[in-house]
Amino acid sequence: MAAEEVGPLQYASFGVAVLALALSVAALTWQFVLHTLTGARAKVELREGLYGSGGVVTIKAGKLPDAASLQSLASNGYRTHVYSVCVRSIGRMPVTVEDIRLRSSSGGSFQPVGELMGPKLPIRLEATGGVETWIIEAQAVDAAFEALAEVSSDDSYRVWAEVRLGDGRVKRGSGEITRVPHR
């Protein structure tokens, strides 16, 4: 049996089929991206700082300045070491923040009860731009995690922020603080 000759019409049909496949993959990918971006989304950041003189001075987590700079801040009234958890709504829909906690690599977590400065939880953050910040005194957090690190015999531990959203998802924040237990 002789092989059939492939003509220009078959090449054109094949080209149209490949183009249709590429467009359908692109459309499916775009639908997935839109679905991901459409819902409630939040960005969480842990910062570290000092509280006093009617306000809070914060910097990136784990980047506290040297002792001389800290002394300068203390002489200006900023004496209380704090952690700051900032939650920002970045999705197209509002997001509800149910609770905030600090988690440790030694396995424990610290959920503030009375030490929390900021809006009452739960709170709804409006879509694209709703921002709230909570301040937690570091002394209670550090004491709890120091005790956990001693029990687990860790040489050091990391601390990060986590936020539980209204839909049940837990969002881990950017920014980590590494601590060495005082033994």
Beta strands, then each sheet from edge to edge (+ up, - down):
strand 1: 42-52
strand 2: 55-60
strand 3: 78-89
strand 4: 95-104
strand 5: 109-110
strand 6: 116-117
strand 7: 123-125
strand 8: 131-137
strand 9: 157-165
strand 10: 170-172
strand 11: 177-179
sheet 1: 2+ 1- 3+ 8- 6+
sheet 2: 5+ 4- 7+
sheet 3: 5+ 4- 9+ 10-
sheet 4: 5+ 4- 9+ 11-
end
